[in-house]
Amino acid sequence: MAETATPFADNWAYLKTELAWLDRLLLLAVSRQQQEHKAIERVARSSGDRVGQHWWKGILTLPHTNRYHECPTPKPPYSTRKYGQQLQARICASQARGICLALPHLQAQLQLSSFEKNVILMALAPEVNQRFGRLYSYLQAPELPTTPELPTVALCLRLLCRDDQAWRQARPQLAPTAPLFQTGCLQWSTQSTEALLGRQVKLADDLVTYLLADAPNVSGVPFLTRAMATATAPLQTASGVDWSQLILPPATLKQLQTLAQISHHGPGQIALLIGETGTGKLMTARALAQHWGTSVTWLDLAAQPQAPLPDLTEAVLLVKSAQHWLGRRTRVSEAELRQWLQRRRQRPGLTLLTLHPWQTIRPRWRSQIDAVITLPRPDQRARHRLWQQALPADSAVEADLDWAQVARDLPLTGGQIQTLARQALALAGSAPLTRDHLQQALALQHPTLTLKSSRWS
C-alpha cells in the first residue's frame, strides 16, 4: 500500500527540509575538496608544485588507496530521484491543504527549472544561517582572492550540475540576460567586470522577506508581482463543428463520442490525443466542444514552451504539444501540475492534451490520463474526402481533375491538404483550379512529392 505524503506544517518546515538537503550537498563537496588537498600535499615537493597544482593534478595519476581517505566522507544527499519525488509529494499535500510554500509557488509562477530553484535556495541559505556562508567561503577559497560568503556562479554550477552536459545547459540560466536576473530575483553582489563564473549572486531584499515569511504574500514584492502578471498564457478560441466534419476511422469516432458522453456525467475527464501534426487534433476538440454546446479554448505550448498553467473554468480546454508539461524536460513544477489537473477534474468538462509520440510522456503521468485516443494518418479514401472538404463548394475546378488519383499519389495529412488546397486556389485566382496549380503549390510545400502522369496529361 502506497504511503500518504505528509504535508509540511508551514513554509519554515519546508525550508528546513530543503536546507538540510543543501547542507549535506555542501558537506560532501567539502569532504571531496579536503581529500584532494591531502593528495596534493603528499605529492607536492615545493611551493612551486603547489602553485602549479591546477596544471599537473589533472594528468598525474595518484595511487588509489585508502590512505587518501583518512576522514570519513559524508553520505551523499538522498538519491536525487527519490528525494525529488518525496519532496514533490509533500508539496502537493501541503498545497491541497492550502498551505502556501513560497519557493515552490515562485517556481511555478515564473516557470523556473529545478536548477534555477536550487540557485535561489543557495542564495537564500546564508540569510538563514551564517554557517552556509562559511561553507561557501571554504569551497571558493582556492578560486578567489577573498573568501565571499555568497555563492559564485562557478560554485552553483559545480554543486548543482552532475556532468558537463548539465553544466552547459545550466550556465545560460545564470547569464545577465537570463530570466532570474531580468525579473529581479537575482542580483550581482557588486558591480564587477570579472568573468561570469567568478561573480557572486544574491537575492533581492524583498524576495528574501517573501521566501522567509510565515505567511508568504507576493504583493509585498512589486517586481515579482509584475513578472507574474506578464507570464500569461497565449490562449485562443475556436467554434465547434459537427461530428460529420471529422474524417476519422469509425472506431476512433466511436471513442470520441463515448468520451463526450462520459464527460457529461461525473468528474472532468483528462484525455490524450496522440497523432502527427495535421491529423485533426484541433478539429477533434472543436467537435467535442460542439457536443458541449460551446467553443474550445486552446493553448499551443510549441509556440511558448514556458507558458504557465492557465487558471480556467472553460468546459473544453485543448493543450497542444503537452510534452512540454508532461515530458522529461519540463519547466513546470510537478506539484503545481498535479494540482492543476486535480482542479480540472473537480468540474465537469474535458481537458485534451495533445502530443506525439506517446513515449514522450513520463510514465508517472500516464496514471493521470482517463482516455488515450490515437488519430491516424488518413488513408487514401479519407484523403479523397479531405480534398473535397478542403475546397469551397463554389470553387471552379478543371473538369478532368481526378481527385481519386491526387489522393492516391499524395500521402498527406488533413492539415497538409488544407494548406495545399489554399495555396493552389491562390495560384489559380479567378481561373479554374488545374493540375498545374497543384504541382506548383506542391513544389513549395513538399518538393519530394509529385503527381504522377495520368490519363489527362
Residue pairs with C-beta under 8 A, 6 or more apart in sequence:
4 93
5 86
5 89
5 90
5 92
5 93
6 90
6 93
7 90
7 93
7 94
7 96
7 97
7 99
8 14
8 17
8 90
8 91
8 94
8 99
8 101
9 99
10 99
10 214
11 99
11 100
11 101
11 102
11 212
11 213
11 214
11 215
11 216
12 212
12 214
14 90
14 91
14 94
14 101
14 103
14 104
15 103
15 124
15 128
15 211
15 212
17 87
17 90
18 87
18 103
18 121
19 121
19 125
19 128
19 129
19 132
21 77
21 78
21 83
22 118
22 121
22 122
22 125
22 132
23 132
24 74
24 75
24 76
24 77
24 78
25 77
25 159
26 132
26 135
26 136
26 139
26 159
27 74
27 135
28 73
28 74
28 76
28 77
29 139
29 158
29 159
30 135
30 138
30 139
31 71
31 73
31 74
32 73
33 138
33 139
33 142
34 71
35 68
35 69
35 71
35 73
36 57
38 68
38 70
39 57
39 62
39 68
40 50
40 53
40 57
42 62
42 68
43 49
43 60
43 62
44 50
44 53
49 56
62 68
77 83
78 86
84 114
88 333
88 334
88 335
88 338
91 101
91 104
91 333
91 335
92 334
92 335
92 338
92 339
94 101
95 101
95 104
95 335
95 336
95 339
96 339
96 342
100 215
100 216
101 216
102 210
102 211
102 212
102 213
102 216
103 117
103 120
103 121
103 124
103 211
104 333
104 335
104 336
105 216
105 218
106 112
106 117
106 120
106 185
106 210
106 211
106 224
107 116
107 117
107 333
107 336
108 308
108 309
108 332
108 333
108 335
108 336
109 218
109 228
109 231
109 308
110 179
110 183
110 185
110 227
110 228
110 231
111 231
111 306
111 307
111 308
111 331
111 332
112 120
112 179
112 180
112 331
113 173
113 331
115 160
115 161
115 166
115 170
115 173
116 173
116 179
116 180
118 156
118 160
119 151
119 156
119 160
119 173
119 174
119 180
119 186
119 201
120 180
120 185
120 186
120 203
120 211
122 151
122 155
122 156
122 159
122 160
123 150
123 151
123 186
123 201
123 202
123 203
124 203
124 208
124 211
124 212
125 132
126 132
126 133
126 136
126 149
126 150
127 203
127 208
127 212
128 212
130 149
133 149
133 150
134 149
136 148
136 149
136 150
136 151
136 155
137 147
137 148
137 149
138 147
139 155
139 158
140 147
140 148
140 151
140 152
140 154
140 155
141 147
143 152
143 154
143 198
144 152
144 198
148 189
148 200
150 189
150 200
150 201
150 202
151 200
151 201
152 197
152 198
152 199
152 200
152 201
153 171
153 174
153 196
153 197
153 198
153 199
153 201
154 197
154 198
156 174
156 201
157 167
157 170
157 171
157 174
157 197
160 170
161 167
161 170
171 196
172 178
173 179
173 180
174 180
174 186
174 196
174 201
175 181
175 196
176 196
180 186
181 187
183 223
183 224
183 227
184 204
184 207
184 223
184 224
184 227
185 203
185 204
185 207
185 224
186 201
186 202
186 203
186 204
187 201
187 202
187 203
187 204
188 199
188 200
188 201
188 202
189 199
189 200
189 201
189 202
190 200
192 198
192 199
203 211
204 221
204 223
206 220
206 221
206 222
206 223
206 224
207 221
207 224
209 220
209 221
210 216
210 217
210 218
210 220
210 221
210 224
218 224
218 225
218 228
219 225
231 306
231 307
231 308
232 308
233 299
233 304
233 307
233 308
233 309
233 310
234 299
234 300
234 303
234 304
234 307
235 297
235 298
235 299
235 310
235 312
236 297
236 298
236 299
236 300
237 295
237 296
237 297
237 298
238 282
238 285
238 286
238 289
238 295
238 296
238 298
239 286
239 289
239 295
240 286
240 287
240 289
240 290
240 291
240 292
240 293
240 294
240 295
240 296
241 283
241 286
241 287
241 290
242 287
242 290
243 253
243 257
243 287
243 290
243 291
245 283
245 287
245 389
246 253
246 256
246 280
246 283
246 284
246 287
247 280
247 378
247 382
247 385
247 386
247 389
247 414
248 256
248 280
248 284
248 375
248 376
248 382
249 376
252 373
252 374
252 375
252 376
255 371
255 373
256 284
256 287
256 288
256 373
257 291
259 269
259 271
259 288
259 350
259 371
259 373
260 288
260 291
260 292
260 350
262 269
263 269
263 288
263 292
263 348
263 349
263 350
264 292
264 348
266 348
267 345
267 346
267 347
267 348
268 344
268 345
268 346
268 347
268 348
268 349
268 350
268 351
269 349
269 350
269 351
269 370
269 371
270 341
270 344
270 345
270 351
270 353
270 368
270 369
270 370
270 371
271 350
271 351
271 352
271 353
271 369
271 370
271 371
271 372
271 373
272 322
272 352
272 353
272 354
272 355
272 358
272 361
272 369
272 371
272 372
272 373
273 281
273 284
273 285
273 352
273 353
273 354
273 373
273 375
274 354
274 355
274 356
274 357
274 358
274 372
274 373
274 374
274 375
275 281
275 354
275 356
275 374
275 375
275 376
275 377
276 356
276 377
276 413
277 356
277 413
277 415
278 412
278 413
278 414
278 415
278 416
279 375
279 376
279 377
279 378
279 413
279 414
279 415
280 375
280 413
280 414
280 415
281 318
281 320
281 352
281 354
281 375
282 296
282 298
282 318
282 320
283 414
284 352
284 373
284 375
285 296
285 298
285 316
285 318
285 352
286 295
286 296
288 296
288 316
288 350
288 352
289 295
289 296
289 315
289 316
292 315
292 316
292 349
292 350
294 314
294 315
294 316
295 316
296 316
296 317
296 318
297 312
297 314
297 316
297 317
297 318
298 317
298 318
298 319
298 320
299 307
299 310
299 317
299 318
299 319
299 320
300 320
300 321
301 307
301 319
301 320
301 321
301 322
301 323
301 324
301 325
302 320
302 321
302 324
305 321
305 324
305 331
306 331
309 325
309 332
309 336
309 337
309 340
310 317
311 343
313 347
314 349
315 348
315 349
315 350
316 349
316 350
316 352
317 344
317 349
317 350
317 351
317 352
318 352
318 354
319 325
319 351
319 352
319 353
319 354
320 354
321 354
321 355
322 353
322 354
322 355
322 361
323 355
323 360
323 361
324 330
324 332
325 332
325 337
325 353
326 337
326 353
326 355
326 360
326 361
326 362
326 365
327 355
327 360
327 361
327 362
328 362
338 368
341 351
341 368
344 351
353 369
355 361
358 372
358 374
377 411
377 413
378 386
378 413
378 414
380 407
380 408
381 407
383 407
383 410
383 411
383 412
383 417
384 403
384 404
384 407
386 407
386 414
386 417
386 418
387 403
387 406
387 407
387 417
387 421
388 403
390 417
390 418
390 420
390 421
390 422
391 397
391 421
391 425
391 433
392 425
395 425
395 433
396 428
396 430
396 431
396 432
396 433
397 432
397 433
398 432
398 433
398 434
398 435
400 456
401 433
401 434
401 435
401 456
402 454
402 455
402 456
405 451
405 452
405 454
406 438
406 451
409 449
409 450
409 451
409 452
410 417
410 420
410 442
410 446
410 449
410 451
412 420
412 446
416 445
416 446
419 445
420 438
420 441
420 442
420 445
420 446
423 441
423 444
423 445
424 433
424 437
424 438
424 440
424 441
425 433
425 437
427 437
427 440
427 441
428 434
428 437
435 451
435 454
435 456
435 457
438 451
439 450
439 451
442 449
442 450
442 451
